[in-house]
């Protein structure tokens, strides 16, 4: 092959790889349960629940998590959905990308699972409501919050 052609092919392959690496995948979500409260906003306060076992383990953390499980127990359908429990404000968008997972994940090394991708959330700027919110998302057990949750 001619050197010019090799350079062009290499350039396009690198460009495609860069686009895939930086591409943000946005997650569609819908609210299924809400527990109003006036607690402070915790920007990294969210947990992904993918199965009944995850929900049971979550409920054993403290009295508040046990209350959340009991209050919203009838909304979970783990055959079709995963769930995100968010503390504080409602989200505007949820997304993940390889770039963000590599460079912006503040989790400790022991909490970073190789087979899971960290999800980033942008919240409402001026929230009308505060509390604990549970959202359903399309089933994806490869997603996690910060600190391995």
N, C-alpha and C positions, 0 to 999 in steps of 0.2 A: 504494500500500500504506500501511497505517497505520504510524506510527513505531514502535509497540510490536512489530509483526510484524517489521519490518526489524531492530530491535535483537536480537530473539530469533534470527532467522536468522543474523545476523552473529556472535552469541555462539556458536551451535552450530557454525558453520563454523570459527571460531577454536579452539574446543575440540577438534574433530576433527583440525585441523592440528597442534595441540599434542600430541595423543596419538600421531599418526603420527610426529612429530618425535622424541619421547622413547621410542617403543616399542623394546624390546630384542629382537632376533632371536637366539635361541639356536641354536648350531651343534651338531649331533650329530657325534660323532667316535668312532673306534675305533682302538686301538693295532695297528699292523702290524709295527713293528720297534723293538727296544730295544737300545741299546749301553750297558751299565753303566759308570759311572765315578764318581769321588769329587770331580769338579770342583765349584767353587762355583756356587751358584744365580744365574742371571741373569734377573731378572724380565721384561725386555723382549727376551730372547734367543729369538726364534722367527722362522722363515722360512716363507713359503708357496711351494710349488712347484706350478705349474699345467701344465707341459708338459715334454717331454723336453729341450727347449732350456733351460728354467729349471734343470733338474737338472744338465745339463752345465755351465752357467755357474756354478752353485753349487759343483760339484766342483772348479773351478779356483781357488777362493778361497785355500785352503791345504791342507796335508797332511791335517788332520783332516776337512775337508769331502770330500776325495777318498776317504778311508777310509770315511766314512759312506755315500757313494754306492756304493762297491764292496761293503760289508758288507750293504746292504739293497737291492741293485739289482733283485732278482727280485720285490719286493713292489709295484712301481709299475704302475698301470693308468690312464694319463692319459685314456683315452676316457670313463671314468665318474667319476673321482675327482680331486680336488686333494689335496695333502698339506701337512701342517704339521710342520716339524721344530722340536722344542722342546728347549732345553738346560736341564738342571738338575732340575726337578721335574715330576711329572705334573700335568696340569690338572684342576680340578674342573669348570669351565664355560668355554665360549668364546661370545662374543656380539659383536654390533655394533649400533649405532644411529646415526642422524644426529646426535643431540645429542652423543654421545660423540665422534664424528668431528670435529665442529666445535670443541668446547670442551676435550677431554681428550687430543687427539693431540699428543704432544710431538715429533713429527718436525720436522725442519728444513723450511722452505718449499719448497726444491728437491726434497725427497723426497715431498711430498704430491701424489699424482696425482689429478686431478679426477675421473677415472672409476673410482677404486678406493676402497674403504671399509676403514678400519682396524678390525682385530679386537682385542678386549680379552680377556685370559685371567685367570681367578682360579685360583690354584694350591692344591694340597693344603697344609694348615697344617703337618701333621707327616708329611713324606714317609717312606715305608718304603723307597723306592728312589730313587737319583739316577742321572743319566746323560743320554743323548740319546735322545729318544723321537720316533718318527715316527707320526703319526696320519693316517688317511684321513678326508676329509670329502666331502660331496656336491660334485660339480664346480661351481666358482664362481670364475672368473678375475677377478672384481671385488674379491676380498678381498686384503688385505695386512697385514703386521705393521707395527711402527714402523720409521721410517727408510726407508720405501719398499720393504722386502723382502716 
